[in-house]
Amino acid sequence: MRRALVQNEGRSDRGRYLGTTMVTIDIALASDLVADPCSPETAAKLAGLMEHDPGVIRMIRSLALAGAVRTAGYSLAAAHMDLKFRASGTKILIDVDTETERKAA
């Protein structure tokens, strides 16, 4: 994930946080890590594999929660997250919609 672009946006209102984390991985920029040709077909294949990999899902959820905490400016409780994986050209696009509340002290 060191080569991924991670963007967070969100807002908090009265102790509730709603936000989105967008992760973009361009496999053309990580060709040394990908055995297959860096093509749209490979990106689609990898997105499909990542979508079902528990380790990848944990890592993406962790990135999203860390971004949500930074954006909200306070600790957050366990979050409901909706993850979507897709490919566009040689890029793998992962969107995480997060909904949570301020963590009780």
Gaussian input, Z-matrix of N, CA and C with variables (Angstrom, degrees):
# hf/3-21g

backbone

0 1
 N
 C     1     B1
 C     2     B2     1     A1
 N     3     B3     2     A2     1     D1
 C     4     B4     3     A3     2     D2
 C     5     B5     4     A4     3     D3
 N     6     B6     5     A5     4     D4
 C     7     B7     6     A6     5     D5
 C     8     B8     7     A7     6     D6
 N     9     B9     8     A8     7     D7
 C    10    B10     9     A9     8     D8
 C    11    B11    10    A10     9     D9
 N    12    B12    11    A11    10    D10
 C    13    B13    12    A12    11    D11
 C    14    B14    13    A13    12    D12
 N    15    B15    14    A14    13    D13
 C    16    B16    15    A15    14    D14
 C    17    B17    16    A16    15    D15
 N    18    B18    17    A17    16    D16
 C    19    B19    18    A18    17    D17
 C    20    B20    19    A19    18    D18
 N    21    B21    20    A20    19    D19
 C    22    B22    21    A21    20    D20
 C    23    B23    22    A22    21    D21
 N    24    B24    23    A23    22    D22
 C    25    B25    24    A24    23    D23
 C    26    B26    25    A25    24    D24
 N    27    B27    26    A26    25    D25
 C    28    B28    27    A27    26    D26
 C    29    B29    28    A28    27    D27
 N    30    B30    29    A29    28    D28
 C    31    B31    30    A30    29    D29
 C    32    B32    31    A31    30    D30
 N    33    B33    32    A32    31    D31
 C    34    B34    33    A33    32    D32
 C    35    B35    34    A34    33    D33
 N    36    B36    35    A35    34    D34
 C    37    B37    36    A36    35    D35
 C    38    B38    37    A37    36    D36
 N    39    B39    38    A38    37    D37
 C    40    B40    39    A39    38    D38
 C    41    B41    40    A40    39    D39
 N    42    B42    41    A41    40    D40
 C    43    B43    42    A42    41    D41
 C    44    B44    43    A43    42    D42
 N    45    B45    44    A44    43    D43
 C    46    B46    45    A45    44    D44
 C    47    B47    46    A46    45    D45
 N    48    B48    47    A47    46    D46
 C    49    B49    48    A48    47    D47
 C    50    B50    49    A49    48    D48
 N    51    B51    50    A50    49    D49
 C    52    B52    51    A51    50    D50
 C    53    B53    52    A52    51    D51
 N    54    B54    53    A53    52    D52
 C    55    B55    54    A54    53    D53
 C    56    B56    55    A55    54    D54
 N    57    B57    56    A56    55    D55
 C    58    B58    57    A57    56    D56
 C    59    B59    58    A58    57    D57
 N    60    B60    59    A59    58    D58
 C    61    B61    60    A60    59    D59
 C    62    B62    61    A61    60    D60
 N    63    B63    62    A62    61    D61
 C    64    B64    63    A63    62    D62
 C    65    B65    64    A64    63    D63
 N    66    B66    65    A65    64    D64
 C    67    B67    66    A66    65    D65
 C    68    B68    67    A67    66    D66
 N    69    B69    68    A68    67    D67
 C    70    B70    69    A69    68    D68
 C    71    B71    70    A70    69    D69
 N    72    B72    71    A71    70    D70
 C    73    B73    72    A72    71    D71
 C    74    B74    73    A73    72    D72
 N    75    B75    74    A74    73    D73
 C    76    B76    75    A75    74    D74
 C    77    B77    76    A76    75    D75
 N    78    B78    77    A77    76    D76
 C    79    B79    78    A78    77    D77
 C    80    B80    79    A79    78    D78
 N    81    B81    80    A80    79    D79
 C    82    B82    81    A81    80    D80
 C    83    B83    82    A82    81    D81
 N    84    B84    83    A83    82    D82
 C    85    B85    84    A84    83    D83
 C    86    B86    85    A85    84    D84
 N    87    B87    86    A86    85    D85
 C    88    B88    87    A87    86    D86
 C    89    B89    88    A88    87    D87
 N    90    B90    89    A89    88    D88
 C    91    B91    90    A90    89    D89
 C    92    B92    91    A91    90    D90
 N    93    B93    92    A92    91    D91
 C    94    B94    93    A93    92    D92
 C    95    B95    94    A94    93    D93
 N    96    B96    95    A95    94    D94
 C    97    B97    96    A96    95    D95
 C    98    B98    97    A97    96    D96
 N    99    B99    98    A98    97    D97
 C   100   B100    99    A99    98    D98
 C   101   B101   100   A100    99    D99
 N   102   B102   101   A101   100   D100
 C   103   B103   102   A102   101   D101
 C   104   B104   103   A103   102   D102
 N   105   B105   104   A104   103   D103
 C   106   B106   105   A105   104   D104
 C   107   B107   106   A106   105   D105
 N   108   B108   107   A107   106   D106
 C   109   B109   108   A108   107   D107
 C   110   B110   109   A109   108   D108
 N   111   B111   110   A110   109   D109
 C   112   B112   111   A111   110   D110
 C   113   B113   112   A112   111   D111
 N   114   B114   113   A113   112   D112
 C   115   B115   114   A114   113   D113
 C   116   B116   115   A115   114   D114
 N   117   B117   116   A116   115   D115
 C   118   B118   117   A117   116   D116
 C   119   B119   118   A118   117   D117
 N   120   B120   119   A119   118   D118
 C   121   B121   120   A120   119   D119
 C   122   B122   121   A121   120   D120
 N   123   B123   122   A122   121   D121
 C   124   B124   123   A123   122   D122
 C   125   B125   124   A124   123   D123
 N   126   B126   125   A125   124   D124
 C   127   B127   126   A126   125   D125
 C   128   B128   127   A127   126   D126
 N   129   B129   128   A128   127   D127
 C   130   B130   129   A129   128   D128
 C   131   B131   130   A130   129   D129
 N   132   B132   131   A131   130   D130
 C   133   B133   132   A132   131   D131
 C   134   B134   133   A133   132   D132
 N   135   B135   134   A134   133   D133
 C   136   B136   135   A135   134   D134
 C   137   B137   136   A136   135   D135
 N   138   B138   137   A137   136   D136
 C   139   B139   138   A138   137   D137
 C   140   B140   139   A139   138   D138
 N   141   B141   140   A140   139   D139
 C   142   B142   141   A141   140   D140
 C   143   B143   142   A142   141   D141
 N   144   B144   143   A143   142   D142
 C   145   B145   144   A144   143   D143
 C   146   B146   145   A145   144   D144
 N   147   B147   146   A146   145   D145
 C   148   B148   147   A147   146   D146
 C   149   B149   148   A148   147   D147
 N   150   B150   149   A149   148   D148
 C   151   B151   150   A150   149   D149
 C   152   B152   151   A151   150   D150
 N   153   B153   152   A152   151   D151
 C   154   B154   153   A153   152   D152
 C   155   B155   154   A154   153   D153
 N   156   B156   155   A155   154   D154
 C   157   B157   156   A156   155   D155
 C   158   B158   157   A157   156   D156
 N   159   B159   158   A158   157   D157
 C   160   B160   159   A159   158   D158
 C   161   B161   160   A160   159   D159
 N   162   B162   161   A161   160   D160
 C   163   B163   162   A162   161   D161
 C   164   B164   163   A163   162   D162
 N   165   B165   164   A164   163   D163
 C   166   B166   165   A165   164   D164
 C   167   B167   166   A166   165   D165
 N   168   B168   167   A167   166   D166
 C   169   B169   168   A168   167   D167
 C   170   B170   169   A169   168   D168
 N   171   B171   170   A170   169   D169
 C   172   B172   171   A171   170   D170
 C   173   B173   172   A172   171   D171
 N   174   B174   173   A173   172   D172
 C   175   B175   174   A174   173   D173
 C   176   B176   175   A175   174   D174
 N   177   B177   176   A176   175   D175
 C   178   B178   177   A177   176   D176
 C   179   B179   178   A178   177   D177
 N   180   B180   179   A179   178   D178
 C   181   B181   180   A180   179   D179
 C   182   B182   181   A181   180   D180
 N   183   B183   182   A182   181   D181
 C   184   B184   183   A183   182   D182
 C   185   B185   184   A184   183   D183
 N   186   B186   185   A185   184   D184
 C   187   B187   186   A186   185   D185
 C   188   B188   187   A187   186   D186
 N   189   B189   188   A188   187   D187
 C   190   B190   189   A189   188   D188
 C   191   B191   190   A190   189   D189
 N   192   B192   191   A191   190   D190
 C   193   B193   192   A192   191   D191
 C   194   B194   193   A193   192   D192
 N   195   B195   194   A194   193   D193
 C   196   B196   195   A195   194   D194
 C   197   B197   196   A196   195   D195
 N   198   B198   197   A197   196   D196
 C   199   B199   198   A198   197   D197
 C   200   B200   199   A199   198   D198
 N   201   B201   200   A200   199   D199
 C   202   B202   201   A201   200   D200
 C   203   B203   202   A202   201   D201
 N   204   B204   203   A203   202   D202
 C   205   B205   204   A204   203   D203
 C   206   B206   205   A205   204   D204
 N   207   B207   206   A206   205   D205
 C   208   B208   207   A207   206   D206
 C   209   B209   208   A208   207   D207
 N   210   B210   209   A209   208   D208
 C   211   B211   210   A210   209   D209
 C   212   B212   211   A211   210   D210
 N   213   B213   212   A212   211   D211
 C   214   B214   213   A213   212   D212
 C   215   B215   214   A214   213   D213
 N   216   B216   215   A215   214   D214
 C   217   B217   216   A216   215   D215
 C   218   B218   217   A217   216   D216
 N   219   B219   218   A218   217   D217
 C   220   B220   219   A219   218   D218
 C   221   B221   220   A220   219   D219
 N   222   B222   221   A221   220   D220
 C   223   B223   222   A222   221   D221
 C   224   B224   223   A223   222   D222
 N   225   B225   224   A224   223   D223
 C   226   B226   225   A225   224   D224
 C   227   B227   226   A226   225   D225
 N   228   B228   227   A227   226   D226
 C   229   B229   228   A228   227   D227
 C   230   B230   229   A229   228   D228
 N   231   B231   230   A230   229   D229
 C   232   B232   231   A231   230   D230
 C   233   B233   232   A232   231   D231
 N   234   B234   233   A233   232   D232
 C   235   B235   234   A234   233   D233
 C   236   B236   235   A235   234   D234
 N   237   B237   236   A236   235   D235
 C   238   B238   237   A237   236   D236
 C   239   B239   238   A238   237   D237
 N   240   B240   239   A239   238   D238
 C   241   B241   240   A240   239   D239
 C   242   B242   241   A241   240   D240
 N   243   B243   242   A242   241   D241
 C   244   B244   243   A243   242   D242
 C   245   B245   244   A244   243   D243
 N   246   B246   245   A245   244   D244
 C   247   B247   246   A246   245   D245
 C   248   B248   247   A247   246   D246
 N   249   B249   248   A248   247   D247
 C   250   B250   249   A249   248   D248
 C   251   B251   250   A250   249   D249
 N   252   B252   251   A251   250   D250
 C   253   B253   252   A252   251   D251
 C   254   B254   253   A253   252   D252
 N   255   B255   254   A254   253   D253
 C   256   B256   255   A255   254   D254
 C   257   B257   256   A256   255   D255
 N   258   B258   257   A257   256   D256
 C   259   B259   258   A258   257   D257
 C   260   B260   259   A259   258   D258
 N   261   B261   260   A260   259   D259
 C   262   B262   261   A261   260   D260
 C   263   B263   262   A262   261   D261
 N   264   B264   263   A263   262   D262
 C   265   B265   264   A264   263   D263
 C   266   B266   265   A265   264   D264
 N   267   B267   266   A266   265   D265
 C   268   B268   267   A267   266   D266
 C   269   B269   268   A268   267   D267
 N   270   B270   269   A269   268   D268
 C   271   B271   270   A270   269   D269
 C   272   B272   271   A271   270   D270
 N   273   B273   272   A272   271   D271
 C   274   B274   273   A273   272   D272
 C   275   B275   274   A274   273   D273
 N   276   B276   275   A275   274   D274
 C   277   B277   276   A276   275   D275
 C   278   B278   277   A277   276   D276
 N   279   B279   278   A278   277   D277
 C   280   B280   279   A279   278   D278
 C   281   B281   280   A280   279   D279
 N   282   B282   281   A281   280   D280
 C   283   B283   282   A282   281   D281
 C   284   B284   283   A283   282   D282
 N   285   B285   284   A284   283   D283
 C   286   B286   285   A285   284   D284
 C   287   B287   286   A286   285   D285
 N   288   B288   287   A287   286   D286
 C   289   B289   288   A288   287   D287
 C   290   B290   289   A289   288   D288
 N   291   B291   290   A290   289   D289
 C   292   B292   291   A291   290   D290
 C   293   B293   292   A292   291   D291
 N   294   B294   293   A293   292   D292
 C   295   B295   294   A294   293   D293
 C   296   B296   295   A295   294   D294
 N   297   B297   296   A296   295   D295
 C   298   B298   297   A297   296   D296
 C   299   B299   298   A298   297   D297
 N   300   B300   299   A299   298   D298
 C   301   B301   300   A300   299   D299
 C   302   B302   301   A301   300   D300
 N   303   B303   302   A302   301   D301
 C   304   B304   303   A303   302   D302
 C   305   B305   304   A304   303   D303
 N   306   B306   305   A305   304   D304
 C   307   B307   306   A306   305   D305
 C   308   B308   307   A307   306   D306
 N   309   B309   308   A308   307   D307
 C   310   B310   309   A309   308   D308
 C   311   B311   310   A310   309   D309
 N   312   B312   311   A311   310   D310
 C   313   B313   312   A312   311   D311
 C   314   B314   313   A313   312   D312

   B1=1.4566
   B2=1.5276
   B3=1.3201
   B4=1.4587
   B5=1.5206
   B6=1.3136
   B7=1.4618
   B8=1.5220
   B9=1.2907
   B10=1.4626
   B11=1.5301
   B12=1.3075
   B13=1.4593
   B14=1.5285
   B15=1.3216
   B16=1.4618
   B17=1.5224
   B18=1.3295
   B19=1.4622
   B20=1.5251
   B21=1.3357
   B22=1.4646
   B23=1.5126
   B24=1.3061
   B25=1.4570
   B26=1.5104
   B27=1.3081
   B28=1.4554
   B29=1.5108
   B30=1.3084
   B31=1.4649
   B32=1.5127
   B33=1.3162
   B34=1.4611
   B35=1.5194
   B36=1.3007
   B37=1.4544
   B38=1.5215
   B39=1.3085
   B40=1.4716
   B41=1.5362
   B42=1.3353
   B43=1.4565
   B44=1.5125
   B45=1.3280
   B46=1.4750
   B47=1.5145
   B48=1.3164
   B49=1.4571
   B50=1.5246
   B51=1.3256
   B52=1.4654
   B53=1.5251
   B54=1.3223
   B55=1.4513
   B56=1.5116
   B57=1.3120
   B58=1.4587
   B59=1.5175
   B60=1.3158
   B61=1.4620
   B62=1.5172
   B63=1.3354
   B64=1.4544
   B65=1.5268
   B66=1.3278
   B67=1.4528
   B68=1.5231
   B69=1.3268
   B70=1.4642
   B71=1.5192
   B72=1.3241
   B73=1.4593
   B74=1.5221
   B75=1.3248
   B76=1.4654
   B77=1.5189
   B78=1.3276
   B79=1.4653
   B80=1.5284
   B81=1.3350
   B82=1.4590
   B83=1.5294
   B84=1.3315
   B85=1.4634
   B86=1.5197
   B87=1.3246
   B88=1.4697
   B89=1.5178
   B90=1.3199
   B91=1.4649
   B92=1.5227
   B93=1.3341
   B94=1.4603
   B95=1.5261
   B96=1.3283
   B97=1.4639
   B98=1.5229
   B99=1.3356
   B100=1.4620
   B101=1.5250
   B102=1.3316
   B103=1.4672
   B104=1.5245
   B105=1.3247
   B106=1.4632
   B107=1.5333
   B108=1.3347
   B109=1.4724
   B110=1.5322
   B111=1.3115
   B112=1.4704
   B113=1.5218
   B114=1.3103
   B115=1.4677
   B116=1.5255
   B117=1.3314
   B118=1.4641
   B119=1.5368
   B120=1.3250
   B121=1.4748
   B122=1.5232
   B123=1.3186
   B124=1.4671
   B125=1.5230
   B126=1.3218
   B127=1.4717
   B128=1.5274
   B129=1.3292
   B130=1.4708
   B131=1.5265
   B132=1.3229
   B133=1.4623
   B134=1.5337
   B135=1.3422
   B136=1.4586
   B137=1.5278
   B138=1.3368
   B139=1.4697
   B140=1.5250
   B141=1.3313
   B142=1.4622
   B143=1.5148
   B144=1.3215
   B145=1.4671
   B146=1.5267
   B147=1.3265
   B148=1.4606
   B149=1.5276
   B150=1.3213
   B151=1.4678
   B152=1.5359
   B153=1.3265
   B154=1.4677
   B155=1.5258
   B156=1.3296
   B157=1.4595
   B158=1.5311
   B159=1.3460
   B160=1.4650
   B161=1.5342
   B162=1.3298
   B163=1.4713
   B164=1.5187
   B165=1.3252
   B166=1.4607
   B167=1.5219
   B168=1.3136
   B169=1.4745
   B170=1.5281
   B171=1.3362
   B172=1.4760
   B173=1.5248
   B174=1.3288
   B175=1.4602
   B176=1.5327
   B177=1.3203
   B178=1.4681
   B179=1.5231
   B180=1.3202
   B181=1.4689
   B182=1.5309
   B183=1.3255
   B184=1.4670
   B185=1.5287
   B186=1.3295
   B187=1.4725
   B188=1.5294
   B189=1.3277
   B190=1.4659
   B191=1.5233
   B192=1.3320
   B193=1.4589
   B194=1.5289
   B195=1.3367
   B196=1.4651
   B197=1.5336
   B198=1.3260
   B199=1.4584
   B200=1.5152
   B201=1.3182
   B202=1.4708
   B203=1.5274
   B204=1.3190
   B205=1.4730
   B206=1.5298
   B207=1.3425
   B208=1.4734
   B209=1.5274
   B210=1.3211
   B211=1.4602
   B212=1.5249
   B213=1.3370
   B214=1.4635
   B215=1.5243
   B216=1.3394
   B217=1.4587
   B218=1.5172
   B219=1.3239
   B220=1.4609
   B221=1.5251
   B222=1.3435
   B223=1.4668
   B224=1.5205
   B225=1.3283
   B226=1.4589
   B227=1.5204
   B228=1.3090
   B229=1.4636
   B230=1.5252
   B231=1.3074
   B232=1.4707
   B233=1.5275
   B234=1.3122
   B235=1.4576
   B236=1.5146
   B237=1.3269
   B238=1.4647
   B239=1.5255
   B240=1.3225
   B241=1.4628
   B242=1.5220
   B243=1.3092
   B244=1.4566
   B245=1.5272
   B246=1.3345
   B247=1.4580
   B248=1.5214
   B249=1.3300
   B250=1.4685
   B251=1.5265
   B252=1.3189
   B253=1.4635
   B254=1.5220
   B255=1.3315
   B256=1.4598
   B257=1.5207
   B258=1.3079
   B259=1.4598
   B260=1.5223
   B261=1.3215
   B262=1.4590
   B263=1.5245
   B264=1.3155
   B265=1.4579
   B266=1.5239
   B267=1.3063
   B268=1.4699
   B269=1.5235
   B270=1.3047
   B271=1.4649
   B272=1.5266
   B273=1.3223
   B274=1.4631
   B275=1.5194
   B276=1.3216
   B277=1.4630
   B278=1.5212
   B279=1.3151
   B280=1.4567
   B281=1.5205
   B282=1.3139
   B283=1.4670
   B284=1.5241
   B285=1.3134
   B286=1.4743
   B287=1.5222
   B288=1.3184
   B289=1.4676
   B290=1.5144
   B291=1.3287
   B292=1.4614
   B293=1.5112
   B294=1.3200
   B295=1.4672
   B296=1.5189
   B297=1.3153
   B298=1.4605
   B299=1.5282
   B300=1.3112
   B301=1.4606
   B302=1.5075
   B303=1.3203
   B304=1.4607
   B305=1.5252
   B306=1.3261
   B307=1.4515
   B308=1.5336
   B309=1.3235
   B310=1.4520
   B311=1.5306
   B312=1.3111
   B313=1.4832
   B314=1.4997
   A1=112.15
   A2=116.48
   A3=118.77
   A4=111.65
   A5=117.81
   A6=120.89
   A7=112.17
   A8=117.42
   A9=121.20
   A10=110.22
   A11=114.92
   A12=121.60
   A13=106.56
   A14=117.13
   A15=121.80
   A16=108.42
   A17=115.79
   A18=121.77
   A19=108.81
   A20=115.23
   A21=121.09
   A22=109.54
   A23=114.74
   A24=120.51
   A25=107.38
   A26=115.91
   A27=119.10
   A28=110.80
   A29=114.09
   A30=119.28
   A31=108.51
   A32=113.77
   A33=119.17
   A34=107.76
   A35=114.33
   A36=120.46
   A37=108.16
   A38=116.65
   A39=123.13
   A40=112.01
   A41=115.62
   A42=120.11
   A43=115.75
   A44=117.82
   A45=121.57
   A46=108.46
   A47=115.79
   A48=121.28
   A49=109.34
   A50=115.40
   A51=122.85
   A52=106.92
   A53=116.62
   A54=117.96
   A55=112.94
   A56=114.41
   A57=122.52
   A58=108.89
   A59=114.83
   A60=121.73
   A61=106.62
   A62=115.34
   A63=120.56
   A64=108.26
   A65=115.93
   A66=122.02
   A67=107.34
   A68=116.05
   A69=121.67
   A70=108.57
   A71=115.82
   A72=122.15
   A73=107.07
   A74=116.73
   A75=120.91
   A76=107.32
   A77=116.44
   A78=119.10
   A79=111.59
   A80=117.76
   A81=120.10
   A82=110.82
   A83=116.50
   A84=121.00
   A85=111.99
   A86=116.53
   A87=121.41
   A88=109.97
   A89=116.21
   A90=120.35
   A91=112.60
   A92=117.20
   A93=119.98
   A94=112.13
   A95=117.19
   A96=121.91
   A97=112.93
   A98=117.10
   A99=121.88
   A100=108.74
   A101=116.61
   A102=120.77
   A103=112.12
   A104=117.38
   A105=121.58
   A106=110.06
   A107=117.28
   A108=119.89
   A109=109.86
   A110=117.36
   A111=121.66
   A112=109.08
   A113=114.72
   A114=121.65
   A115=109.35
   A116=117.15
   A117=119.91
   A118=111.70
   A119=117.32
   A120=120.18
   A121=110.74
   A122=116.97
   A123=120.61
   A124=110.30
   A125=117.09
   A126=120.19
   A127=110.35
   A128=117.03
   A129=120.72
   A130=110.62
   A131=116.67
   A132=121.00
   A133=110.87
   A134=116.69
   A135=120.56
   A136=112.04
   A137=116.70
   A138=119.85
   A139=110.00
   A140=116.51
   A141=120.66
   A142=112.59
   A143=116.97
   A144=120.36
   A145=111.40
   A146=116.78
   A147=121.24
   A148=111.42
   A149=115.61
   A150=121.91
   A151=111.98
   A152=116.72
   A153=121.30
   A154=113.33
   A155=117.23
   A156=121.30
   A157=109.68
   A158=118.08
   A159=120.46
   A160=113.47
   A161=117.62
   A162=120.35
   A163=111.79
   A164=116.92
   A165=121.10
   A166=109.64
   A167=116.71
   A168=120.55
   A169=110.03
   A170=117.87
   A171=120.83
   A172=110.74
   A173=117.34
   A174=121.39
   A175=110.94
   A176=116.78
   A177=120.45
   A178=110.21
   A179=117.74
   A180=120.84
   A181=110.85
   A182=116.55
   A183=121.30
   A184=110.90
   A185=116.71
   A186=120.57
   A187=111.05
   A188=115.66
   A189=120.23
   A190=111.42
   A191=117.51
   A192=119.78
   A193=110.79
   A194=117.54
   A195=120.42
   A196=110.53
   A197=116.72
   A198=120.53
   A199=112.04
   A200=116.64
   A201=120.90
   A202=110.54
   A203=116.55
   A204=120.68
   A205=109.66
   A206=117.39
   A207=120.51
   A208=110.59
   A209=116.44
   A210=120.62
   A211=111.07
   A212=117.15
   A213=121.01
   A214=111.74
   A215=116.29
   A216=119.91
   A217=113.80
   A218=117.50
   A219=121.31
   A220=109.67
   A221=115.55
   A222=120.86
   A223=110.26
   A224=114.84
   A225=120.76
   A226=110.60
   A227=115.54
   A228=122.19
   A229=108.92
   A230=115.68
   A231=120.20
   A232=108.46
   A233=115.93
   A234=120.96
   A235=112.13
   A236=114.90
   A237=120.57
   A238=105.54
   A239=116.82
   A240=120.86
   A241=110.26
   A242=115.02
   A243=122.56
   A244=106.80
   A245=117.46
   A246=122.90
   A247=110.52
   A248=115.83
   A249=121.65
   A250=107.84
   A251=116.30
   A252=123.09
   A253=108.54
   A254=116.41
   A255=120.83
   A256=108.16
   A257=115.50
   A258=120.81
   A259=109.06
   A260=114.05
   A261=121.83
   A262=106.65
   A263=116.14
   A264=119.45
   A265=109.06
   A266=116.48
   A267=119.99
   A268=111.87
   A269=117.29
   A270=121.01
   A271=110.96
   A272=114.62
   A273=121.79
   A274=105.56
   A275=115.99
   A276=122.31
   A277=108.94
   A278=115.78
   A279=121.11
   A280=107.31
   A281=115.97
   A282=121.99
   A283=108.75
   A284=115.13
   A285=120.68
   A286=107.93
   A287=116.79
   A288=121.51
   A289=107.13
   A290=115.82
   A291=122.27
   A292=110.48
   A293=114.91
   A294=121.67
   A295=107.18
   A296=116.01
   A297=119.88
   A298=110.34
   A299=115.39
   A300=122.33
   A301=109.84
   A302=114.94
   A303=120.99
   A304=108.85
   A305=115.47
   A306=120.80
   A307=109.59
   A308=115.61
   A309=120.13
   A310=109.50
   A311=114.97
   A312=120.08
   A313=112.92
   D1=-3.31
   D2=179.08
   D3=-63.89
   D4=-25.56
   D5=-178.93
   D6=-96.91
   D7=5.58
   D8=-178.78
   D9=-87.54
   D10=147.98
   D11=171.79
   D12=-93.49
   D13=122.73
   D14=-178.78
   D15=-118.65
   D16=124.58
   D17=179.27
   D18=-125.49
   D19=137.09
   D20=178.19
   D21=-122.07
   D22=141.24
   D23=170.76
   D24=-145.56
   D25=146.39
   D26=-179.98
   D27=176.86
   D28=-179.26
   D29=178.42
   D30=-151.53
   D31=153.44
   D32=175.11
   D33=-119.64
   D34=144.03
   D35=-179.35
   D36=-147.02
   D37=118.88
   D38=178.46
   D39=51.72
   D40=44.85
   D41=175.28
   D42=83.11
   D43=1.57
   D44=176.06
   D45=-108.56
   D46=143.47
   D47=178.81
   D48=-121.77
   D49=132.08
   D50=173.51
   D51=-128.48
   D52=128.79
   D53=-179.14
   D54=-162.34
   D55=175.57
   D56=179.77
   D57=-134.43
   D58=138.63
   D59=171.08
   D60=-115.73
   D61=131.81
   D62=178.82
   D63=-117.14
   D64=124.45
   D65=179.30
   D66=-114.59
   D67=126.56
   D68=179.32
   D69=-121.01
   D70=125.46
   D71=177.46
   D72=-121.72
   D73=114.74
   D74=177.40
   D75=-94.71
   D76=107.43
   D77=-176.04
   D78=-66.65
   D79=-19.70
   D80=176.34
   D81=-66.39
   D82=-27.06
   D83=178.13
   D84=-87.54
   D85=-6.06
   D86=179.82
   D87=-124.34
   D88=33.71
   D89=-175.20
   D90=-60.26
   D91=-25.49
   D92=178.20
   D93=-71.19
   D94=-13.42
   D95=-179.76
   D96=-104.11
   D97=-7.25
   D98=-174.63
   D99=-113.90
   D100=122.45
   D101=-178.27
   D102=-74.23
   D103=-34.81
   D104=-178.69
   D105=-80.30
   D106=164.71
   D107=176.19
   D108=-59.74
   D109=144.03
   D110=179.41
   D111=-80.53
   D112=82.55
   D113=-175.89
   D114=-124.39
   D115=166.97
   D116=174.83
   D117=-58.18
   D118=-34.88
   D119=179.26
   D120=-65.69
   D121=-39.90
   D122=178.47
   D123=-66.83
   D124=-42.01
   D125=178.58
   D126=-60.92
   D127=-42.76
   D128=179.07
   D129=-64.50
   D130=-41.83
   D131=178.53
   D132=-62.18
   D133=-46.31
   D134=179.88
   D135=-64.64
   D136=-39.42
   D137=177.95
   D138=-60.44
   D139=-42.29
   D140=178.18
   D141=-64.39
   D142=-40.15
   D143=177.85
   D144=-68.08
   D145=-42.76
   D146=-178.65
   D147=-62.65
   D148=-36.38
   D149=-177.44
   D150=-59.47
   D151=-25.51
   D152=-176.18
   D153=-111.67
   D154=8.10
   D155=-178.18
   D156=-95.71
   D157=113.04
   D158=-177.39
   D159=-57.22
   D160=-35.47
   D161=179.08
   D162=-66.50
   D163=-41.49
   D164=177.84
   D165=-66.03
   D166=-43.65
   D167=-179.67
   D168=-60.83
   D169=-44.15
   D170=177.64
   D171=-59.96
   D172=-44.54
   D173=-178.61
   D174=-63.86
   D175=-44.20
   D176=179.89
   D177=-65.34
   D178=-42.98
   D179=177.47
   D180=-60.53
   D181=-40.58
   D182=179.03
   D183=-64.25
   D184=-44.31
   D185=176.46
   D186=-60.01
   D187=-43.94
   D188=-178.20
   D189=-65.69
   D190=-42.43
   D191=-179.91
   D192=-66.59
   D193=-41.33
   D194=177.66
   D195=-60.98
   D196=-41.64
   D197=177.55
   D198=-65.67
   D199=-38.16
   D200=178.72
   D201=-64.69
   D202=-42.11
   D203=178.85
   D204=-62.98
   D205=-44.02
   D206=178.27
   D207=-61.51
   D208=-43.89
   D209=-177.27
   D210=-69.07
   D211=-43.15
   D212=-178.58
   D213=-71.51
   D214=-34.95
   D215=-179.09
   D216=86.36
   D217=10.94
   D218=177.08
   D219=-154.45
   D220=165.75
   D221=-179.42
   D222=-66.87
   D223=144.46
   D224=-178.03
   D225=-118.83
   D226=149.29
   D227=176.13
   D228=-74.72
   D229=176.75
   D230=176.39
   D231=-52.84
   D232=136.29
   D233=-172.20
   D234=-107.25
   D235=148.85
   D236=167.39
   D237=-88.60
   D238=125.29
   D239=-178.82
   D240=-128.12
   D241=138.39
   D242=176.07
   D243=-115.07
   D244=114.89
   D245=-177.76
   D246=-102.05
   D247=136.83
   D248=177.11
   D249=-131.01
   D250=126.27
   D251=178.37
   D252=-111.86
   D253=136.86
   D254=175.30
   D255=-157.42
   D256=170.50
   D257=177.77
   D258=-124.43
   D259=148.40
   D260=174.16
   D261=-141.36
   D262=109.94
   D263=-173.62
   D264=62.24
   D265=-130.67
   D266=179.45
   D267=-93.69
   D268=13.62
   D269=-178.88
   D270=-104.80
   D271=138.89
   D272=170.74
   D273=-99.00
   D274=125.30
   D275=-177.43
   D276=-114.19
   D277=124.87
   D278=-179.87
   D279=-123.21
   D280=122.40
   D281=177.75
   D282=-111.98
   D283=133.19
   D284=179.22
   D285=-125.07
   D286=112.88
   D287=173.61
   D288=-91.71
   D289=127.55
   D290=-175.03
   D291=-120.50
   D292=135.38
   D293=175.23
   D294=-134.96
   D295=127.00
   D296=-178.17
   D297=-159.43
   D298=-178.66
   D299=179.29
   D300=-125.27
   D301=162.00
   D302=175.23
   D303=-60.94
   D304=135.79
   D305=179.84
   D306=-70.57
   D307=132.74
   D308=179.17
   D309=-66.69
   D310=143.03
   D311=-178.52
   D312=-71.98

